[in-house]
Amino acid sequence: MQSDLPEVRPSLPMEWVRSQFPALSASGVLLDNAGGSAPLDTVCERTAEYMRRWPVQLGASYRESALAGEKLAAARREVATLLDMSGDRRVAPDQIVIGASTSSLIGRLARSIAPTLREGDQIVVTDVDHEANITPWRRLEDRGVEVITWHLDMDSGRLETDDLRRILSERTRLVCFTHASNIMGEALPVREITDMVHDCGGRVCVDGVAYAPHRGLAVHDWDVDFYAFSLYKVYGPHCAVLFCKAAGMEALTNLNHQFMDGETGPGKLELGAFPYELLYSAAAVPAYLRQLSDRVNGRSGPGGPARAYDAMAAHELTLSSLLLSFLDSKSRVRVIGPSRPGPHRFPTVSFVVRGRRSSEIPPICDAHGIGIRWGHFYAPRLVERLGLTDVDGVVRVSMVHYNTEEEVDRLIRVLEPVL
Ligand SMILES: Cc1ncc(COP(=O)(O)O)c(C=O)c1O
């Protein structure tokens, strides 16, 4: 999101922030947030509230059913605000599809787009993405669609837009890429990429899962066609959201029951009943961001959550600086992704240690109540391209705004004698 950074960076009210997440009161340290963040207390409460009060099917004339429908419509409106928190332009509630996970939503999107593709059409995928945004598109090769890989540049350690430019053609229908790698933790210039793709007549499908926990989304500014993220990594419940630009939604084929072939909105992809209680509880996430913003700046108003994200960004920069400078001091450590902190570098820090398998490190932290992780994180193509498959992938420490400097210090004290 483009928000004007105030001259003095706002700071987070950490005591209040942590009090909003009951799971953080345990003695352990959660540094596996890119796997899944702690849910807000309000999310837990609203899940239970919905299940207790409206255990009914929607669409009937009796009072509870009608009320449940109203509650969910309000929740959908609220969740849609997450897609553009700049305050000026709202995302219409019928532009978001709710599903169990980003993997399932992108899978449905691909099945829904498939009938509109012809033999020889091209789809671009990366070798950096989580498989959620690769496998569904690669499967379309069976239909004669050509799938081309936009490769990681081994010199820069990034996906380079110049490489994409060379791949694009008048046959490109779709470019599928991640907004931020869940291993390398760096944001890509989405608007620049989207403009390039649109110029040649294609559309984009962006995986925002590793971006959304850290920065405000701005689908209008980015001009993206499809954008998906998982609420369970953004302090919410286990469900996910897919944004479809109006023209993109229109072009989708209905996957729902045949009698619903006239469907024009999210009903094309929301098959049968979906997790109502989770949509209801997800509405607590934008509410939290507004409250946080009020506390950061002492006032609210249009664009308020942008200030909460500014404070998060400043805090996350402190956390990643601490960890990265420690890792930099270790000659056997190689950081995967940018080794220096920066505004586009999130506190998702992956590394490998010369002479050790990545699988050896997290169990050492387990013994100290610190949760980190190793592996390919469902991005096995990236790990293979980096030549790290044989060392069990990478060690990943993933932090979010509720983590503290003290927690990072604890981790550093445990890792100090090991690395
Ligand atoms: C970058 C990225 N994309 C997609 C996914 C898949 O999300 P889901 O579990 O909601 O399918 C993940 C999950 O770890 C991820 O990190």
The ligand as an ORCA input file, in Angstrom:
! r2SCAN-3c Opt
* xyz 0 1
  C       3.461    -18.041     -0.078
  C       2.391    -19.051      0.188
  N       1.458    -19.250     -0.738
  C       0.449    -20.137     -0.558
  C       0.370    -20.871      0.589
  C      -0.763    -21.851      0.736
  O      -1.692    -21.368      1.618
  P      -2.907    -22.318      2.081
  O      -2.381    -23.157      3.187
  O      -3.966    -21.350      2.522
  O      -3.294    -23.110      0.907
  C       1.321    -20.696      1.591
  C       1.261    -21.506      2.817
  O       2.222    -21.689      3.519
  C       2.361    -19.764      1.387
  O       3.305    -19.558      2.306
*
